[in-house]
Amino acid sequence: VDLHVSLEGRRDLAGQIYGQVRDAILDGRLRLGQALPPSRELASRLAVSRNTVGVAYDRLAAEGYISGRVGAGTFVSARLHREPEPAEGHRSAPRPHARWDAVPDPVGLPATVAEFDFRAGVPDARLFPFQTWRRLMADELRASAVHTAAYADPAGHQRLRAAIARHVGVARAVRAADCDVLITNGTQQGLDLAARVLVGPGDPVAVEDPGYPPAVMVFRSHGARVHGVPVDAHGLVVDAIPDGVRAVYVSPSHQFPLGVAMSLDRRMALLAWARERDAVILEDDYDSEFRFAGRPIEPLHSLDRDGRVLYFGSFSKVMLPTLRLGFCIAPPSLYPALRKAKFVADWHTALPAQAALARFVDDGTLARHVRRMRSVYQARHDLISALLTTELGDWFEPVPSPAGLHLSALHRSAPSLSAPSLSASGWEDTDAIALRARANGVEVVPLARFAVDGPPRSGLVFGYGMVPVERIPEGLARLRACLTGR
Ligand SMILES: Cc1ncc(COP(=O)(O)O)c(C=O)c1O
């Protein structure tokens, strides 16, 4: 055989040949009884002395890997014990369960960070109060604070649960007691726990279309049949939820990715739907702390009178996504199972971070940070909306968006939000625009990427967590240049 051996440097050449032939035998590239190259031939191919190859072969023979027959050559040793080989056609590497085929790879970070990074959903880390957080974390890592190395309650740190119950009561009018709050590693884990508790293989689950891909991935990973339900200017179109659905995921305060707020009528219709069908609503309230306009509409959780809403909150937007801290507020009928699911998943969220967060919330730092960031993000939101109308108005129409860290703009070729999205026309253009923009140092995400079942809408999503207000005009001017070809 033409055995591949590659030598590095000039040290221990015999050892290198020995090691590579042995590996080839052990991992099955060289089979039982197969002939090795004659030592003279291998020596000349590798430009080493025949003696060097001889030393390697002698060692392999002494250890039983190979044996020689006079006049016949050297062979992989018959004496070597190997597992019987599986019959041809039955050999395959271990495979995940087929339901994982429906889950795409998580989006990785782009290889390079764009000069103008308008990706959605990322807060401005430069303005985070790192010094305070460092001090709180350091305090929690003292022996006197840690007390014990025993595992903790899966539901979460008692003081943090109480702090969150107070915080959502004041900030979001969500009525909850400490015992309703379960601490999670971000909303992502909260959704996974909910799916473990509520969803079985083949169960239908409804999500908004366009919608939040990581939520779709969670439900598919549990074998659910995911149905995209259209979103219009008032939020999820409740009448379009398919029969048989018993769980629906929504982001009513600031729909992801379109940015609309669900109207009060729709909220009431969704709650009535859930009551009639014995269904559960998963309410994702991920960034509504940054609210700029209009009177806030009460969360579904506050309007719910039947204990049908699971409310998910996250510290990824108001603090940092890398901390992986979030929570879920659950009705008593679901709470014990969710707590069990949390235990099964990872026992509990890291305790020092929970304790530090409890103090961050209690001493008012979180509220101060949110107030400060709200005005920072509002300035960015207002400027992008204005420039989209004045400078990019020939191509795009911003979707009015009262809150959060991103806004969407529909391409002029797309049907307006008050019309159902019946055609898929034009969305390929926005993909091409996003590619040209990236080459010009501007990262924007096409709306079409968030389509679930329905035809993709043509538009772009503008996140403003990572672009300071003074850099927005140049970022959008560069985008405009990609549209005009200048
Ligand atoms: C719709 C939506 N929900 C939730 C989150 C936050 O998820 P997590 O708390 O897992 O970071 C995001 C973050 O981008 C989001 O866009």
The ligand as a Tripos MOL2 file, in Angstrom:
@<TRIPOS>MOLECULE
LIG
   16    16     1     0     0
SMALL
NO_CHARGES

@<TRIPOS>ATOM
      1 C1        -37.2850   37.9180   20.9100 C.3       1 LIG1
      2 C2        -36.2010   37.7070   21.9000 C.ar      1 LIG1
      3 N1        -36.4720   37.0650   23.0260 N.ar      1 LIG1
      4 C3        -35.5330   36.8740   23.9820 C.ar      1 LIG1
      5 C4        -34.2510   37.3200   23.8040 C.ar      1 LIG1
      6 C5        -33.2780   37.1480   24.9160 C.3       1 LIG1
      7 O1        -32.9130   35.8600   25.0800 O.3       1 LIG1
      8 P1        -31.9140   35.4380   26.2330 P.3       1 LIG1
      9 O2        -32.5020   35.9090   27.5290 O.co2     1 LIG1
     10 O3        -31.8660   33.9740   26.1160 O.co2     1 LIG1
     11 O4        -30.5920   36.0890   25.9730 O.co2     1 LIG1
     12 C6        -33.9080   37.9570   22.6170 C.ar      1 LIG1
     13 C7        -32.5220   38.3420   22.3550 C.2       1 LIG1
     14 O5        -32.1340   38.7070   21.2870 O.2       1 LIG1
     15 C8        -34.9100   38.1670   21.6520 C.ar      1 LIG1
     16 O6        -34.6340   38.8160   20.5260 O.3       1 LIG1
@<TRIPOS>BOND
     1     1     2 1
     2     2     3 ar
     3     2    15 ar
     4     3     4 ar
     5     4     5 ar
     6     5     6 1
     7     5    12 ar
     8     6     7 1
     9     7     8 1
    10     8     9 2
    11     8    10 1
    12     8    11 1
    13    12    13 1
    14    12    15 ar
    15    13    14 2
    16    15    16 1
@<TRIPOS>SUBSTRUCTURE
     1 LIG1         1 GROUP 0 **** ****
